[in-house]
Amino acid sequence: MKKVERINTIMRYINNRAHFTITEIMREFNISRSTAIRDIREIEAMGMPLVAEVGRDGGYFVMNNSVLPTVRFTDNEVKALFIAFMATRNLQLPYLKSRQSLAEKLLGLISENQQDDLVLLNQILLFEGTNPNNPDLLELSDLPHPMLETLIELLLVDRYLLITIKEEKVIKSYPIYLLNLYRDKSLWLIEGFDLKEENKQVFPVDNLTSVTSYPVKKRLSKKKILEKLSMQEEVNNLVIELGPKAIAQFKKYHPLKVSISFTSPYQNTAILKTFINVNNYEEVTEIANWLLFLGGDLKVREMPEEILEGLQEKLFLYCP
């Protein structure tokens, strides 16, 4: 952490406490005693009225404890926060319950004129998932799976997890190293490295019944996990050149893990390279539909036969 950033963080830390000591600052910010004392002196020089208490249990406290300025939002910042709340309504996001208290605090911080603007925006703007008959900012009608927040709280501390999944009527446990937690097609998914099978797997959060930390003794190091993953990387079997119209369509929508590399300084040509699991019928169908969505501004360098057959079948259905 840079010095300026550290001092700003320390100011907020001590401003919210009735009392603090040098030892607490050292422990909280992992700095030496001399650095902590020097930072405290700089904070005092900036105008924060610190009062020192001598003695064995001595320390500091902030006079009046209200030195930092009140947070104020510009009109555009308020609108940005409000519209973000509206756009993410009913998307099964984690911590959705906390959005109500966030919204209430936001409304309490702004002026009456700003509140009037938000009421008008709430009446006019509609997003996917909005109920036009009840477009209320604080409506919470589609909470995510209850295990999602538990999973996030745990992975922030430890990414080596033992997850239990209900598959049809069978319950199975998997020791994993969590690679990504993502949302695709309205579903939350766990992408993890299976520590037992030593391969990458994807698990739906909706099927999750429990999650705990995995015992340290049975873990592979992160370095070994990455080495094994690099050895298992699939060879690209779909390679396509995109023109400007196809790039425009790509920007409107593309599968989560598909990316393009621009091949011209004006970003009007690009190349797409990815691996398609031809044994997964759903994936093949999805890619075939998406390629039709991209349009005719494409040049195929390499394509699996299964996708080509899917395209031909769909084009035959569209053009009998």
C-alpha positions in Angstrom: 0.0 0.0 0.0 1.4 3.4 -1.0 2.1 6.0 1.8 -0.7 8.4 0.8 -3.2 5.6 0.5 -2.2 4.2 3.9 -2.5 7.5 5.6 -5.9 8.1 4.2 -7.0 4.6 5.3 -5.5 5.2 8.8 -7.5 8.5 9.0 -10.7 6.7 8.4 -9.8 3.9 10.7 -9.1 6.1 13.7 -11.9 8.6 13.0 -14.4 5.8 13.6 -12.9 4.8 17.0 -13.3 6.4 20.4 -9.8 5.2 21.3 -6.8 3.6 19.5 -3.1 2.8 20.3 0.1 2.7 18.3 0.1 -1.1 18.7 -3.3 -1.4 17.1 -2.2 0.7 14.1 1.0 -1.4 13.7 -1.1 -4.6 13.8 -3.9 -3.4 11.6 -1.7 -2.0 8.8 1.3 -4.3 9.2 3.8 -1.5 9.7 6.6 -0.8 12.1 6.3 1.3 15.3 8.4 4.1 13.8 6.3 4.2 10.7 3.1 4.2 12.7 4.3 7.1 14.9 5.4 9.0 11.8 2.1 8.5 10.1 0.2 9.7 13.2 2.3 12.8 13.3 1.6 13.5 9.6 -2.2 13.0 10.3 -1.9 15.5 13.2 -0.1 18.0 10.9 -3.0 17.7 8.4 -5.4 19.1 11.1 -7.0 16.1 12.7 -7.2 16.9 16.4 -5.7 13.9 18.1 -5.5 13.9 21.9 -2.8 11.7 23.5 -3.4 9.8 26.8 -0.3 8.9 28.8 0.1 5.9 31.0 0.2 2.1 30.7 -3.1 1.9 28.9 -2.6 5.2 27.1 -3.2 5.9 23.4 -5.1 8.5 21.3 -8.6 9.6 20.6 -10.0 12.0 18.1 -11.6 15.2 19.5 -15.3 15.3 18.7 -14.7 12.2 16.4 -16.2 14.0 13.4 -13.3 15.5 11.4 -13.8 13.7 8.0 -16.2 15.5 5.7 -19.7 14.2 5.0 -19.9 12.1 1.8 -21.7 14.1 -0.9 -22.8 12.8 -4.3 -23.1 14.8 -7.5 -26.4 14.7 -9.4 -24.9 12.3 -12.0 -23.4 10.0 -9.3 -26.8 9.7 -7.6 -28.4 8.9 -11.0 -25.7 6.3 -11.7 -26.2 4.5 -8.4 -30.0 4.6 -8.8 -30.0 3.3 -12.3 -27.5 0.6 -11.4 -29.9 -0.6 -8.7 -32.8 -0.6 -11.2 -30.8 -2.4 -13.9 -29.8 -5.2 -11.5 -33.2 -5.8 -10.0 -34.4 -9.4 -10.1 -31.0 -10.7 -11.3 -30.4 -13.1 -8.4 -27.4 -11.1 -7.2 -25.6 -11.9 -3.9 -26.3 -9.6 -1.0 -29.6 -8.5 -2.6 -31.2 -8.0 0.8 -28.5 -5.4 1.6 -29.6 -3.4 -1.4 -32.7 -2.2 0.5 -30.6 -0.6 3.3 -28.2 0.8 0.7 -31.1 2.5 -1.1 -32.5 3.9 2.1 -29.2 5.4 3.0 -28.7 6.8 -0.5 -32.2 8.5 -0.4 -31.4 9.9 3.1 -28.2 11.5 1.8 -29.6 13.4 -1.2 -31.6 16.6 -1.5 -35.4 16.8 -2.2 -34.7 17.9 -5.8 -32.5 14.8 -6.3 -35.1 12.6 -4.8 -37.7 14.0 -7.2 -35.4 13.2 -10.2 -35.1 9.6 -9.0 -38.9 9.3 -8.6 -39.3 10.5 -12.2 -36.6 8.1 -13.5 -38.3 5.2 -11.6 -41.5 6.0 -13.5 -39.9 6.2 -17.0 -37.0 3.6 -17.1 -37.8 -0.1 -17.5 -35.2 -2.9 -17.6 -35.3 -6.6 -18.1 -37.1 -8.2 -15.2 -38.9 -5.1 -14.2 -42.5 -5.3 -13.2 -44.1 -2.3 -14.9 -47.1 -2.5 -12.5 -44.8 -2.1 -9.5 -41.5 -0.5 -10.5 -40.3 0.1 -6.9 -36.6 0.6 -6.2 -36.7 -1.4 -3.0 -38.6 -4.4 -4.5 -36.8 -7.6 -3.7 -38.6 -10.4 -5.6 -36.0 -12.7 -6.8 -33.4 -13.6 -4.1 -30.4 -15.8 -5.2 -29.7 -19.3 -3.9 -29.2 -19.0 -0.1 -25.8 -20.8 -0.3 -24.4 -18.1 -2.7 -23.6 -15.6 0.0 -22.1 -18.4 2.3 -19.9 -19.5 -0.6 -18.7 -15.9 -1.2 -17.9 -15.3 2.4 -15.9 -18.5 2.6 -14.0 -18.1 -0.7 -12.8 -14.7 0.4 -10.9 -16.4 3.2 -10.1 -19.7 1.5 -10.4 -21.0 -2.1 -9.8 -24.6 -1.2 -13.3 -25.9 -0.6 -15.2 -29.1 0.0 -18.5 -28.7 -1.8 -21.5 -31.0 -1.6 -23.7 -31.1 -4.7 -27.1 -32.8 -5.2 -27.1 -34.4 -8.6 -30.6 -35.8 -9.3 -31.2 -37.9 -6.2 -27.6 -38.5 -5.4 -25.5 -36.3 -3.1 -21.8 -36.1 -3.9 -18.8 -34.2 -2.4 -16.0 -32.6 -4.4 -12.7 -31.2 -3.1 -12.0 -28.2 -5.3 -9.8 -25.2 -5.7 -12.2 -22.4 -6.8 -11.1 -20.7 -10.0 -14.1 -18.6 -10.8 -17.6 -17.9 -9.6 -19.7 -16.5 -12.4 -23.3 -16.0 -13.7 -24.3 -17.3 -17.1 -27.8 -17.7 -18.6 -29.4 -16.7 -15.3 -27.5 -19.4 -13.4 -24.6 -19.0 -10.9 -21.8 -21.5 -11.6 -18.7 -22.6 -9.8 -15.6 -23.3 -12.0 -13.2 -25.3 -9.9 -10.2 -27.6 -10.1 -11.2 -31.0 -8.8 -8.4 -31.9 -6.4 -9.3 -35.6 -6.5 -9.8 -36.1 -10.3 -7.2 -33.3 -11.1 -9.3 -31.7 -13.8 -11.5 -28.6 -14.3 -15.2 -28.9 -13.5 -18.3 -26.6 -13.4 -20.9 -26.9 -10.7 -24.3 -25.1 -10.5 -24.7 -23.2 -7.3 -28.4 -24.1 -7.3 -27.4 -27.7 -6.6 -25.1 -26.8 -3.7 -26.1 -28.1 -0.3 -23.0 -27.3 1.8 -19.6 -25.8 1.5 -16.6 -25.9 4.0 -12.9 -25.4 3.9 -10.9 -28.4 2.6 -8.2 -29.8 5.0 -4.8 -28.3 4.5 -2.9 -31.6 4.5 -4.8 -32.8 1.4 -4.3 -29.7 -0.8 -2.2 -29.2 -3.9 -0.3 -26.0 -4.2 -1.7 -23.3 -6.4 1.5 -23.6 -8.6 0.9 -27.3 -9.2 -2.8 -26.7 -9.9 -1.9 -24.1 -12.6 0.7 -26.4 -14.1 -1.8 -29.3 -14.4 -4.4 -26.9 -15.9 -1.9 -25.7 -18.5 -1.1 -29.3 -19.5 -4.9 -29.9 -19.9 -5.6 -26.9 -22.0 -7.8 -27.7 -25.0 -6.6 -27.0 -28.5 -8.6 -24.4 -30.3 -10.9 -26.0 -32.9 -13.0 -22.9 -33.9 -11.1 -20.1 -35.6 -13.0 -17.3 -37.3 -12.1 -13.9 -38.8 -14.6 -11.2 -38.0 -15.4 -8.1 -40.1 -16.8 -4.8 -38.7 -20.5 -5.9 -38.8 -19.7 -9.2 -37.0 -17.6 -7.3 -34.4 -20.6 -5.0 -33.8 -22.8 -8.1 -33.2 -20.1 -9.6 -31.0 -20.1 -6.5 -28.8 -23.9 -6.9 -28.4 -23.6 -10.5 -27.1 -21.1 -13.2 -26.9 -20.7 -16.4 -24.7 -18.9 -15.6 -21.4 -15.6 -17.3 -22.2 -15.3 -16.4 -25.9 -13.0 -13.4 -26.7 -11.6 -11.8 -29.8 -8.3 -10.2 -30.7 -8.3 -7.2 -33.0 -6.1 -7.5 -36.0 -6.1 -3.9 -37.2 -5.4 -0.6 -35.5 -8.9 0.7 -36.2 -10.4 -2.4 -34.6 -12.5 -3.2 -37.7 -11.1 -6.7 -38.1 -10.6 -9.4 -35.5 -9.9 -13.1 -35.0 -11.8 -15.5 -32.7 -10.1 -18.6 -31.4 -11.7 -21.0 -28.9 -12.4 -24.6 -28.0 -15.8 -26.2 -28.5 -16.7 -29.4 -26.8 -18.3 -31.2 -29.7 -19.6 -33.9 -27.3 -21.8 -31.4 -25.6 -24.9 -31.0 -27.7 -26.1 -27.9 -25.8 -22.8 -26.2 -26.4 -22.7 -27.0 -30.1 -26.3 -25.8 -30.5 -25.6 -22.6 -28.6 -22.5 -21.8 -30.7 -24.3 -22.5 -34.0 -27.1 -20.1 -33.0 -24.6 -17.5 -31.9 -22.7 -17.7 -35.2 -26.0 -17.1 -37.1 -26.5 -14.1 -34.8 -23.0 -12.7 -35.8 -24.2 -12.7 -39.4 -22.4 -13.2 -42.7 -19.4 -10.9 -42.1 -17.3 -13.9 -41.1 -14.5 -16.0 -42.6 -14.1 -19.5 -41.2 -10.6 -20.8 -40.9 -11.4 -23.8 -38.8 -14.7 -25.3 -37.6 -15.7 -28.7 -36.2 -18.0 -30.7 -38.4 -20.6 -30.9 -35.7 -21.1 -27.1 -35.7 -21.1 -27.0 -39.5 -23.8 -29.6 -39.6 -25.8 -27.6 -37.0 -25.5 -24.5 -39.0 -26.6 -26.3 -42.2 -29.6 -27.8 -40.4 -30.7 -24.4 -39.0 -30.2 -22.6 -42.4 -32.3 -25.4 -44.0 -35.1 -24.8 -41.4 -35.0 -21.0 -42.0 -34.9 -21.3 -45.8 -37.1 -24.3 -46.9 
